[in-house]
Structures are given as C-alpha cells and as structure tokens.
Amino acid sequence: MTAPEGDLAAWLRLLETPGVGRDSARKLLASFASPQAAIAAPAAARRAVAGAAGESLSQPPAEFDALLQRTLTWLDEGSNDAPRRIVTLGDADYPQALLQTADPPLLLYLIGRAELLQAPSIAIVGSRNPTAQGKDNARAFAAELSRAGFTVISGLALGIDGAAHEGGLRGPGSTIAVVGTGLDQVYPRRHQALAQRIVAEGGLFVSEYALGMPPLPANFPLRNRIIAGLAQGTLVVEAALQSGSLITARMASEAGREVFAIPGSIHNPLTRGCHALLKQGAKLVESARDVLDATRCCRRSATTR
C-alpha cells in the first residue's frame, strides 16, 4: 500500500468506525495530530481523550477493507473531465471558508473543479416545492451572480436548489452541489441529468459522506452546515416557516456570514420563512445586484479592519 493510500486508510478508519463520531474524531486529531498516530496510540491513551469512542479504534470496523478498496477504485475511475479527489482537514487545498466554522467536516469527497472551493461564492436555497416565480427568481439570481464571478452553492434538492444550479451554470462562476449521500449516487434521482451537466460543464460535487451512504434524513441538516460554511452569504428565495432552508440561514448567521431573503406576498406560505428571516435581521434583496453590493461592501470592511 502506498503512503497516500495508507493515509486514506487511516482517515477512513477514524471516520467510519462505529462509535467514533465527528466530535470524538476531532478530539483524537487534536491530541495525536494525525489519524495514523491516533490509531497507533495505546487504547488507554485514546480512551483518556475520547472515552469509549477512543477504544473503538482498536479494531477496524467490519467491511472496512471493502470500503477502502471501493474508495480507491472510485478515485482511480476519475477522468480529466471529471476528476475525483479526497481532501482532509490538514490538506493545503482544504477550503479556508470551512476552517472558520465551528464544525468543519474532517474529510471531503469531490468530483469536478476543486478550485471552486476557494472561489467567492453565494449559497442559494429554498423550498422543494416552490412557485414558478420562485424557481425563476432562483435561476435568474444565480445566473447574474455567476456572471459576476460568484460560484453558486446549493444542495441539489428539487425546486429552488435545482434552479440555482441551473442558473449558476450560465456564467463563469459555475456551481457547487453539496449533497447528503455518497458521491457514487445521485439523490434525488430526478436530478440525474442535472448532476451530469454540473460535472460536464465545470461545476463541482462535494460530500462528507463515504461511498455507499444512502440519503438518510439526518444527513441533510448536517449537509446544510457545509453549504452555509462555504459561502460568503446565503440567499433564501422561498421557504416555509418549518424549512431546512432556515436551518442553513441560521448556520450562515452563526458562522458570521451574510443572510439575504427575497420578500413576497403575505398570502403565500412560502414567503413566511423569508419574512421571518427579515424580521431577524436578514438583508432584504430585490435583485442580484443587491446581493453583490452587500457582499462587496462586507469584503471591503473586512479588508480595512
């Protein structure tokens, strides 16, 4: 096994061993500096750092060899047009924006243009069942932001997410899809053609989940923290009061990023989430220019501090 493969094996074992969650893995990395060192440490030392989770690393999990081989094969099957990579928290190419968040993923699987992770970006999120006007707004805002050089980030869901990705592909900023499954599958299946377009037309797919991970409901709120953490700001187009988009907006605010919302009719239940955000201090926007002006203003303010 080559050294890079050895590194990957250690990372996968740290992250995919049952009983070792993100918090415990982060504690072990902080104490032992690398997955290899954490695994090689005495069980008692690991237990002192992470309790029972540390002891869980004493043996590889069941099916670990199969997962490692599947991951290596997946990497090898990438192409120049659709490169595949895995970046870890210690890599120089790890996105700086995520390092500034409270819970950065320890490992990211990538398909496509990895350099988009370092580009200026705006997240666009909203309802899975939007109005026709909502979809048109998401697509139009995304296209103008992309033409202005901002990468459009969303979650590949039906509705607003899909329209945002379509708009992002209309400009050089392109688009990033952050998903809640392993990158060996597309969810929802209705977005298979859109997923192929994103990769073929210079976009990027991102996931923190190992190959084979199905679309479990618990994955998507966690996925949202990556969407919010990668972007300089999050725009909510249409959202009900009980919406995952509001989770993304809250995570963006907690990370110190801008939150934008498009207002709408008081009679439309899909604008109530946006109106709630506006009451909480989100910036009201009526055009993509409003987002661009606010984002550039914030960048200038940060530079002069």
N, C-alpha and C positions, 0 to 999 in steps of 0.2 A: 504494500500500500504506500503510495507516495505521501510526502508530507502534507500537501494540500488536502488529500483525501483523509489523512489522519486528523487534520484539524476539523474537517467537516464531520467526521465520525464522532469526535468529542462534543461538538456543538449539538448534534442531533441527539446524542445520548443525554446530554444535560437537559435539553428542552423537551424531549419526548418520553422521558422516564416517568411513568405514573407516580403521582405524589409529589413531583417537583414542579411547582407552578412558577409563574413569572417572578414573584417576589422572592421565593427561595433561590431561584437561579441567579437573580441579581445579587443577593447576599453572598452566595458562593463565589461569584465572579469578583465581587469587591474584596473578599478575603483571600482568595487564591490566585487572582489575576488572570486565569485562563481556565477554560473547561478541562483541558488536559490535566492541569495541576489540581483542580478540584476533584477529578475522578481518581487521581493517583494518591490523594491525601488519605490518611487513616480515617476509617469510618468515625472514630471518636471525634476527630477534628472537624469533620463535616457536620456531625451531629451538634457540636458546640456552636456552630454557625447557623445551621438551618433546621435543627431539631430532627424529627423523623424523616423529613424530606432529604436531609443530607445522607442518611443511612440508605435511602432508596437507591442511591447511585452505586452501591456495592456490586450490583449485577446488572448487565444490560437487560433492557425490557424484552419481553417475548416479541418475536418478529423483527427485532432490531436489524439483523443482518439483511433481511429482505427490504426493509425501509431504506437502509443505506445504499444497497445496490440499485434500488428503484430510483433513488435521488441522483446517483452518479450517472445512470443511464439517461435520465431526463436531462441532465446538464449536457451530456455528450450529444444529444439529439437536437440541440440548438443549432441555428444557422447564422450566417452573416446578416440575413434579412430579419431574423427573429432570434437574436442572441438570448441565451439564458444564463443567469448568474445568481449567486447567493452572496449577499453581503451581511457581515455581522457587525455588532456594535463597535468592535475595535478597528474596523477597516477604514482606511482613509476615504473611501468612496461612500461611506455611510452618510445619509442626508443630515446636514447640520441642523436643519429646522427641527427634526425629531429629537436631536440631542438636547434641545432646550425645553422639552416637555417632561412631565412628571413620570411618565410610564412609556419610554421608548421601547419598541419591540427589539428583542435581542438579535433577531435574525430576520432577514427579508429575502423572499424569493422574487426574482424579476424575470420578465420576458419583455424584450424591446429595448428602447433607448434609455439606458440607465442614467445618462446625463440629465434627463428631465428632472431627476430628484433634486438637483441643485438649482433649478431654474426658478425665477419668480413665478408664483402660482396663486390661483384663487380656487377655492372649493365652491362648487355649485351643487346644492342638494335640495330635496323637496319630496313631495308626495309621489307614491307609486301609482296613484290614480288621479292625475291632475286634470284640470280643464284643458281644452285645446289651446286657450290663450296662455295658460301656464307653460305648456310644452313649447309654444312658440317663443315665449319670453326667455326660457332657459336656453333654447337653441340660439337665439339672437344675442343674448348677453355673452354666451360662451364664445360665439364666433367673433364678436368685436374684441373681447378680452384676448383671444388667441391671436387675432391680427395685430394687437398692440404688444405682443410678445409675452403674454402671460399663459402659462400652462394651466389648463382647466382640469381640476381634480374632482372625481366623483366616485360612486360606488357600484356602477354597472347595474343598479336596480332598474326595474321597469319605471316608466314615467319620466320624472324630471331628470334623474341620473342619465338615462339613455339619451335624452335630448341634449343634455350638457356635453356628453362625449361627442355626439354628432356635430355640435357647434364647434367644439374645440378642434376637431379635425379640419375645419375650414380655414385655419390660419397656421402660421409657423409655430405658435406656442404649443400646439398639439394638445394631447390629453393624457392623463394618468387614471387608470381604473384600479382602485383599491378594493380587493374582493375578500369575501369571508369564507372561501374554500381553498383547497389546494389548487395550484396552478395547472394541474393535469385535468381540470374540468372547468366547464363554464356554467355559471348559475346567474340568472335564470337561463334555461335552455333557449328561450325565445331570443336571447341576445347572442346566439352563436355567430351569426353573420356580422353583428356589430363588433364582437370580440376579434374576429378575423380582420376586420377593417382597421381596428385600433393598432394591431401589431403591424399589418401590412403598410399602413400609412404613417408610420413613425411615432406611434404612441408607446405607452408603457403599461404593463400589468404588474401589480405589487400585491404580495400576500405575506403574512407572517406564519401561515399555516402550512404544515407538512403536506407532501403529496398524499392524495387519498382522503384528505379531510373533507367530509360532506358539508352541506350548508346547514349546520346546526343553528338554531335560533340564537343561542348565546354568543355565536361568533360575530354577529353583526354590530352590536353595540361596541364591542372591542375594536372591530374594524373601523368604526367611526372616529376613534381617537387618532388613528393614523391619518385619515382624511383631514381632520382638523389640524393635526400637528404638522403636516407637510406644507400646508397653505399659509400664506400671509394673511388671508382673510377668508371668511366663509359667507357665501350668499345663499339665503333661503328664499326660494322662489314662491312656492306654495306649500303649506303644511298645516295639518290639523293640530289641535292642542295636544293630543296624545300622539306624537310623531317622533320617529327616530331622528328626523332632521333637527329637532330641537335639542336632542342629546348631542349631536355634532356641534350645534351652535354653542351649547354650554361648554363643551370641551374646548372649543376655539377660544371662548372668552377666558376660560381658566388658564389657557396657555398664553394669554396676553395678545391674542390675535384679534383683528377686527371682525365684527359680525355685521352683516348687511341684510336687510329684508325689503322685499317689494310689497307695498301695501295693495289692498284690493277692496272689493265690496264688503261691507259689513254683513251682507246677507249670504256670503259664500263661506261655508265652514272651513274651506281650505285656505282662507286668509287669516283665520283666527290665530294660528300659530305665529304667523308673521307679525300680526298686530301685538301679540303678547311680547315678542322679542323687541318690538319698537318701544313698548312701554318700559322695558327693562334696560333700554339704552342702546339698542342696535341702531345703526345708521339707516335712515330711510333713503332708498335709491329708486330713481325712476328711469335711469339709463345706465348702460355700462360705463359711460363717461363719469358718472358719479362715483362708481367703484374705483376707477382708475385714478381720479383726482384724490380721493381719500387715501388710497394706498400709497400713492407717490408722496403725499403730504406726510404720512406717517414715516415713510422711509427717510425723508429729509430730516424730520425731527429726531429720529434715532441716530442719524449720522452726526448731528450737531451736539448731541448730549456729551 
